[in-house]
Amino acid sequence: MLEKGSFDSLEDAQTELFDYIEVYYNRIRRHSALGYESPEKFEQIYNQNELLILQSKLSV
């Protein structure tokens, strides 16, 4: 997150913190609303289920 040891401005610090939370941390942390899965894992499971549903409809 902090590579140079300090930020040039408050705006730089806020941007870096926002990027860390929204881009990195929230993508890997477990969310109770998602059955305690990370968003990435939840999306993977969701997409697999959607593919299985589509495949079953095509094979009927």
BAGU-657384 format. One record per residue: residue in three letters; x, y, z of N, C-alpha, C in turn. Coordinates in Angstrom, 3 decimals. Example, Ala and Ser with C-alpha at 12.3 -4.5 7.8 and 13.67 -1.06 7.14 Angstrom:
<node ALA, <13.190, -5.690, 7.800>, <12.300, -4.500, 7.800>, <13.200, -3.300, 7.800>>;
<node SER, <12.850, -2.250, 7.080>, <13.670, -1.060, 7.140>, <12.900, 0.030, 7.870>>;
This chain:
<node MET, <0.833, -1.191, 0.000>, <0.000, 0.000, 0.000>, <0.870, 1.245, 0.000>>;
<node LEU, <1.694, 1.408, 0.979>, <2.531, 2.595, 1.099>, <3.943, 2.227, 0.674>>;
<node GLU, <4.356, 2.662, -0.498>, <5.643, 2.249, -1.040>, <6.780, 3.204, -0.690>>;
<node LYS, <6.531, 4.508, -0.721>, <7.604, 5.492, -0.517>, <7.783, 5.890, 0.939>>;
<node GLY, <6.913, 5.487, 1.827>, <7.036, 5.854, 3.229>, <6.160, 7.023, 3.644>>;
<node SER, <5.729, 7.834, 2.698>, <4.819, 8.936, 3.015>, <4.059, 9.317, 1.749>>;
<node PHE, <3.004, 10.065, 1.921>, <2.191, 10.521, 0.799>, <2.525, 11.970, 0.493>>;
<node ASP, <2.362, 12.337, -0.771>, <2.618, 13.718, -1.171>, <1.505, 14.654, -0.728>>;
<node SER, <0.281, 14.115, -0.603>, <-0.852, 14.955, -0.215>, <-1.918, 14.098, 0.458>>;
<node LEU, <-2.863, 14.759, 1.085>, <-3.989, 14.060, 1.692>, <-4.794, 13.331, 0.616>>;
<node GLU, <-4.935, 13.951, -0.531>, <-5.666, 13.326, -1.634>, <-4.990, 12.019, -2.072>>;
<node ASP, <-3.665, 12.013, -2.139>, <-2.939, 10.786, -2.485>, <-3.179, 9.699, -1.443>>;
<node ALA, <-3.192, 10.066, -0.175>, <-3.433, 9.102, 0.900>, <-4.851, 8.537, 0.802>>;
<node GLN, <-5.817, 9.401, 0.556>, <-7.207, 8.961, 0.444>, <-7.394, 8.042, -0.763>>;
<node THR, <-6.773, 8.378, -1.869>, <-6.873, 7.547, -3.074>, <-6.255, 6.186, -2.835>>;
<node GLU, <-5.084, 6.166, -2.215>, <-4.403, 4.901, -1.945>, <-5.220, 4.030, -0.995>>;
<node LEU, <-5.785, 4.632, 0.027>, <-6.605, 3.891, 0.986>, <-7.870, 3.352, 0.318>>;
<node PHE, <-8.524, 4.172, -0.493>, <-9.711, 3.730, -1.213>, <-9.380, 2.548, -2.114>>;
<node ASP, <-8.293, 2.655, -2.869>, <-7.897, 1.559, -3.768>, <-7.627, 0.284, -2.986>>;
<node TYR, <-6.955, 0.394, -1.868>, <-6.651, -0.794, -1.063>, <-7.942, -1.463, -0.582>>;
<node ILE, <-8.848, -0.675, -0.047>, <-10.081, -1.241, 0.508>, <-10.984, -1.790, -0.591>>;
<node GLU, <-11.254, -0.990, -1.606>, <-12.229, -1.375, -2.622>, <-11.689, -2.361, -3.660>>;
<node VAL, <-10.434, -2.220, -4.021>, <-9.890, -3.053, -5.086>, <-9.280, -4.337, -4.533>>;
<node TYR, <-8.608, -4.255, -3.403>, <-7.939, -5.443, -2.871>, <-8.721, -6.093, -1.727>>;
<node TYR, <-8.867, -5.389, -0.623>, <-9.392, -5.995, 0.600>, <-10.812, -6.522, 0.444>>;
<node ASN, <-11.716, -5.739, -0.091>, <-13.111, -6.180, -0.217>, <-13.279, -7.318, -1.215>>;
<node ARG, <-12.322, -7.510, -2.105>, <-12.395, -8.627, -3.052>, <-12.026, -9.952, -2.407>>;
<node ILE, <-11.202, -9.920, -1.337>, <-10.750, -11.177, -0.739>, <-11.396, -11.480, 0.608>>;
<node ARG, <-11.909, -10.447, 1.274>, <-12.479, -10.711, 2.600>, <-13.805, -11.443, 2.462>>;
<node ARG, <-14.125, -12.221, 3.466>, <-15.388, -12.956, 3.463>, <-16.523, -12.043, 3.892>>;
<node HIS, <-17.648, -12.170, 3.206>, <-18.820, -11.348, 3.483>, <-19.944, -12.240, 4.001>>;
<node SER, <-20.540, -11.846, 5.107>, <-21.636, -12.643, 5.669>, <-22.823, -12.706, 4.706>>;
<node ALA, <-23.057, -11.646, 3.957>, <-24.169, -11.627, 3.005>, <-23.962, -12.598, 1.844>>;
<node LEU, <-22.737, -13.074, 1.670>, <-22.420, -14.002, 0.584>, <-22.132, -15.398, 1.116>>;
<node GLY, <-22.691, -15.713, 2.266>, <-22.464, -17.028, 2.850>, <-21.034, -17.210, 3.320>>;
<node TYR, <-20.426, -16.133, 3.764>, <-19.040, -16.124, 4.256>, <-18.039, -16.571, 3.192>>;
<node GLU, <-18.339, -16.213, 1.945>, <-17.404, -16.408, 0.840>, <-16.871, -15.047, 0.426>>;
<node SER, <-15.712, -15.035, -0.200>, <-15.202, -13.786, -0.769>, <-16.031, -13.468, -2.013>>;
<node PRO, <-16.094, -12.208, -2.415>, <-16.835, -11.880, -3.630>, <-16.332, -12.656, -4.849>>;
<node GLU, <-15.027, -12.835, -4.950>, <-14.492, -13.582, -6.088>, <-14.973, -15.027, -6.088>>;
<node LYS, <-14.933, -15.678, -4.926>, <-15.377, -17.064, -4.814>, <-16.885, -17.153, -5.067>>;
<node PHE, <-17.650, -16.213, -4.519>, <-19.090, -16.187, -4.713>, <-19.435, -16.066, -6.199>>;
<node GLU, <-18.760, -15.161, -6.905>, <-19.014, -14.986, -8.332>, <-18.639, -16.245, -9.110>>;
<node GLN, <-17.557, -16.892, -8.715>, <-17.142, -18.120, -9.371>, <-18.214, -19.211, -9.212>>;
<node ILE, <-18.706, -19.384, -7.996>, <-19.753, -20.378, -7.732>, <-21.027, -20.016, -8.490>>;
<node TYR, <-21.404, -18.746, -8.458>, <-22.603, -18.285, -9.155>, <-22.499, -18.576, -10.653>>;
<node ASN, <-21.370, -18.229, -11.250>, <-21.191, -18.441, -12.689>, <-21.186, -19.926, -13.043>>;
<node GLN, <-20.619, -20.757, -12.200>, <-20.647, -22.195, -12.436>, <-22.080, -22.720, -12.397>>;
<node ASN, <-22.853, -22.242, -11.428>, <-24.256, -22.658, -11.328>, <-25.061, -22.193, -12.535>>;
<node GLU, <-24.829, -20.978, -12.982>, <-25.530, -20.467, -14.156>, <-25.186, -21.295, -15.390>>;
<node LEU, <-23.930, -21.682, -15.522>, <-23.515, -22.505, -16.646>, <-24.179, -23.872, -16.596>>;
<node LEU, <-24.254, -24.459, -15.414>, <-24.917, -25.757, -15.267>, <-26.401, -25.674, -15.618>>;
<node ILE, <-27.051, -24.602, -15.215>, <-28.466, -24.404, -15.538>, <-28.641, -24.262, -17.041>>;
<node LEU, <-27.794, -23.479, -17.666>, <-27.864, -23.297, -19.122>, <-27.621, -24.612, -19.846>>;
<node GLN, <-26.635, -25.366, -19.408>, <-26.333, -26.655, -20.034>, <-27.488, -27.627, -19.887>>;
<node SER, <-28.125, -27.624, -18.720>, <-29.252, -28.552, -18.517>, <-30.436, -28.155, -19.388>>;
<node LYS, <-30.648, -26.874, -19.625>, <-31.741, -26.434, -20.498>, <-31.466, -26.797, -21.957>>;
<node LEU, <-30.205, -26.760, -22.349>, <-29.854, -27.079, -23.720>, <-29.904, -28.580, -23.991>>;
<node SER, <-29.712, -29.385, -22.972>, <-29.674, -30.824, -23.181>, <-31.062, -31.465, -23.113>>;
<node VAL, <-32.088, -30.687, -22.799>, <-33.453, -31.227, -22.694>, <-34.093, -31.328, -24.041>>;
